[in-house]
Amino acid sequence: MANLPKQFVRASASLTSATLATIAANKTGIITSISITNTTAAAITATILFNDVEYISAASVAANDTMIIETKTVLAAGETIKGFASSTSVKFHISGVEVG
């Protein structure tokens, strides 16, 4: 069973909840880092859901700033990472380890 570093998400946010990644069949995803980058001149809010459960809920990110969250969250095969923000200029970067 190999443990491989994985970039689960590198994407711009949408204004409504959207699936950003799904854990592959026969794999386990361990999320270790979440970065939310606001490239606008105004504060925004962002939400991240793991398998439809809010993990980060309407978190405020200051203008031209990045919020970094270190975590150890395990997702099973088929579970999803979803997200959205109050601006499409927000970038999500979610990484970790894929096991299996």
Secondary structure, DSSP 8 states (H G I E B T S, - for coil): --EEEEEEEEEE--SS-EEEEE--TT-EEEEEEEEEEE-SSS-EEEEEEETTEEEEEEEEE-TT-EEEEEEEEEE-TT-EEEEEES-TTEEEEEEEEEE-
